[in-house]
Amino acid sequence: MSKVLGMGNALVDIMTRLESDLLLDEFMLPKGSMQLVDRKAVEKVLSGTISLLKQQSSGGSAANTIHGLANLGIETGFIGTIGDDEFGKFFHEDLINNKIQPKLFKGINESGRAIALVSPDSERTFATFLGAAIELSADHITDDVFEGYEYFHIEGYLVQNHELIRKAIEFAKQKNLKVSLDLASFNVVEANLDFLKDIIKKHVDIVFANEEEAKAFTGLSPIDALHEIAKHCEIAVVKIGKNGSLIKKGDTVHEVGVIKANSIDTTGAGDVYASGFIYGLVKGLPLNKCGEIGAVLSGKVIEVIGAKMDVPTWDIIRGMVSDIQNT
């Protein structure tokens, strides 16, 4: 069976359920935004929410995707950098416990962490301290890292490091891996547009984008953006929230809906959609079924706080995935 390697920011997610949005104003965090903050600001948020319910898990976009694949029984690995601290130890152990092969490097700074403040209406606001996560560099990447893998999945948050992305993708293609890229953030897309267009055209096989990212990349509405992205890669996927997803390969377009879900927190929905989609590709399924499996995972993850689901939920998911595979 094909193995999947991921590369991304190694972050520890600290999910915090807010009782109201008043604390967002106190921390000067615009609701729904992802703000990069320094260590001092992180400590302020942590101390200011000390009495609120929290959950801790290893995170980062690509790591979430890899965790999803591992829970579906796919052999996986993950490349990232952590600090020499308790958060780094937690991240490493979480990979091991989920049977993910760690390819982790030690950085100089403290481990990165993302505090996700979840409003009562389920909107998320992130205060993210990248720390050691952004110390991953081209110098860490050697061609043997890709040995034995068939797919290489990258999160878009890394594309600001052009040298790292270019070297990793070129090594992956030399080893004949299929490369998938999740655009991850519309502001990162806007800031790196020329670079993204160049590497996608030359090296990327599968592109995942949500509605905002697709518009940032093409300036077009979802369906027109899908057609435009598909000109430059083998498979284009545009996720359109509660309306499902659009998938195109060649001249064929698939429209895939969503499953019924009680949305509590949308953290990780796009990440685990990619897990389900790539799982379908690994299993050789038609693209509409890849999208349906992605919809199952994203529908289930929004019913919990954070991007991780418990064992009983994964048992239900695996049953639903099996039904899709066998129909």
N, C-alpha and C positions, 0 to 999 in steps of 0.2 A: 504493500500500500504506500502511496505517496506521502512524503513527510513535508511539513510546512515550517519554515523558519520566519520569525518575525523580528523586526528591528524598530525600536522606538524609545521614547522617554520612559525611563524606569521611575515611576512615581508611586508613592503610597497614598491611596485615596482615603480621606477622612470624611465620611458622609455625616452631615449634621442636619437634623430636622429642626427647622425654625418654628417657633410658635407664632411669630408674626414677622413682617418685613422691616420692622423698626431697626433691628440690628444692622441691616444692610446700609442704612443711612449712617449709622454710627461708625461703621467700618469704611464708609465712603466707597462702597462697591455698588455700581449700577446693576439693578436687577437683571438677571439673565446673561450677564457678561462673563467673560473669562479674563481676569486681571492677573498679570504677572506681578508678583510682589516680592519684597525682600524678606529675609529671615525675621526681622523685627516685626514686620506687619503680620507674618504668619503667627508669631507668638501672641500678638495682640488679639487676633481672631480666636485662637485656641483658648486663651484665658477668658475672653469675653463670652465664650459659648461653653464654658466648663460644666455648667449644670445641665446642658442639653444632651439628649440621646445621640450617641455617636456609634458608627461602625467603621472599622478599619480593614482595608483590603489592598492587595497590590493592584496597581492601576497603570494608567497611560493607555492611549488608544490602541496601539498595536498589541500591547500585553493583554488587554481585554479580549481582543480577537483571538489571540493564541490560546488563552484560557478557555474560551468557548470551544475552539477546535479540540483541545485536549479532553474536555468533558464529553465530546462526541466520539472519543476513541481514536483520534488522529494523533500520530507521533509528531511532536513539535519541539522547537527550540526558540530561544529568545535572546537577542543581542541588546545590551544596554549598559549603562554605568550607574553605580550606586556609591554611596559614601560608606566609610568604615564606622558604622554606627548601628543602633538598634533598628532604625527604619530599613537600612540596607540589609541587615540580617533577616528581618521580617520578609522583605521582598524576595530574597534568595530562597528562603525556606518555603515560601508560598509557591514558588515555581517547582521546587523539588516535590512538595506534597501533591502537586497536580500533575506530576510525571512530565514536566516540561524541562528540556535540557537547558540549563543555564549557561549562557555565554556572556557572563557579566564581568565588567572591568571596574576596578576601584578608582573613584575620583578623589580629588583633593577636598572638595566641599562636602557638606552634609548631604544626605540623600534627599532627593526631591520629594515634595508632597503636595497634593492638591486637596484643599479643603473645599468640599462641595456643600454649599449652604442651600438646603432644599426648602423652598417656601411652601406655605400651606396649599397653594394651588399647583404644586409639583414642579414649578419653574426652578431651575438650578442656577446658582451664581457661584463661580469658582474664584477662589484666591489661591493662585498656584505659585509655589516657590520651586523653581526648577532645580536649583542646587547642582548636585553632581550629575544629574541626568543629561545636562547639555555639554558635559565634558566628553561625551562620545565623539570620536574624531576619525578621520580617514586613516590615521596611524594605527588604530585598533583593528582595522579590517584587513584580513588576509584571505587568499582564495580558498584555503582549506576549511574555513568556517562554513562554506556552502556545501561541502562534500556530503553526499547522501541525501540531500534535500531536492524536492521537485518544484516547490513553490516558495517564493520569497515575498512577504507582505510588509509594506512600509507605511508608517503613519505620516500624514502630511506635515505634522508639526516639526518634523526633522528637515524639511526641504530648505530651511533657511541656511543650513550648512551644505552648500552646493558641493564642496569637495567630497564630503562624506557620502552623500547620496550618489554622486556620479561614480565614485570608486566602487561602492557596494553593488550598485546595479550592474556595472560593467563586469565585475567578478561573477555575479549571479548569472548573467547571460552567457559568459564564457563556459559556465558549468551547465548550461542549458536549462536553467530554472525559469518557470513562468513567474513574471513579476507583477504583483498587484500593488496599487497605490490608493490609499484612502486620502482624499484631499484635506479632510480633517478640520479646516477652518477657513472661512471666506477671506478673513483679513490676511492670512498667510498666503492664500492664493493670489490676492491682489498685489502683495508685496514681492512675489516671486514668479509673476506670470510668464515672462519670457523664458526663464529657466524651466518651469514646469512644462510649457509647451514643447520645448526642445527635448527634454528627457522622455516625455510621454510618446512623442512621435518616434523617437529612436529606439527606446528600450522597454517601455511599459506595455504589458499585455492586457491588464484588467484595471479599470479606473472606477472607483466608488466616489460618488459625490452626493451631497444633499442638495436641496433646491437652491440655497444661498450660495454654496460653493460652485455649483454648476453655472449659476448666473455670473459669479465673479470670474469664472474661467472663460465664459463665452459671451456674456452680456445678453443671453437669451432666456426665454421661458423654458421650463423643464423639458418638454418634448423636443423643442428645437435645439436645446443644449445637448440632449441625448444624441441627436443626429450629428451634431458638430463634433462632440467628443469621440464618437464611434468612428469618425474619419481617421483618427490618429492612433487607435488601439484595436485590439482584437474584440474585447468585450467592454461595453460601457454600461454603467449602472447609475441611475439617478434616483435617489430616495426622496419621496415626496410626503413624508410624515404619515398622517392618518389616511392618506390616499394611496399608500403602498409604495410601489417602486416601478420604474421603467427600465427595461433591459434591452440592449441591442447588440447583435452580432451579425456582421454582414448586412443583409437587407431585411433581416427578421427582427421585429420588435415584439417584446412580451410586456404586457401590463399585469402586474401581480398585486393583489389586494393585501389586506391586513387580517389578523385574527382578532376576535373579540377580546378586549382586555380592559381591566380597570386600572387606568394609568395613575400611578402614585409618583413616579420619578423617572424621567426619560434618560438618566445617565446610562451611557453605554449602549443605547439602542442601536445606533449606527454601527458601533464596533462589533456587536454580536450578530447583527445582520450579515456583516462580512464573514463572520465565523460560519454561519449556516450556508452562505452562498459558496464559499471556498470548499466547505465539506462536500456540497453537491458536485462541484467540479472534480474533486479528488475521487469521488465515487462514480464519475462518468455519467451523471444524470443530465437530462435536458435542462436548458437554462430556466424555463418556467418553474421547474421543480427546485432548482437552486434558489430561486427567488422565494418560493413558498417556504422552504426550510429557513431562509433568512427571516421571513416574516414571523415564523413560529418563535424563533429565539428573541427577536426584538419585541414581540408582543408579550412574551413572558417576563422579560427583564424589566419592563416598565411597570410591572406590578409589585416590584420590590424596591427598597432603598439601595442605591448603589448599582454597580455593574456586575455583581456576583450573585449567583443563585444557589440555593441550598440543594442537598442531595435529593430530597423528594421531588423538587421542581425539575431537576435534571432527569429524573426517572420518567416524569410525565413527558418532558420534551423529547427524550429518546423514543418513547412510544409514538408520539406524533410524527417524528421524523421517519420512523420505520413505516408508518402508514403511508406517508407521502412517497417513500421509495418503492413501496409495493403496490401502488395503484397506477 
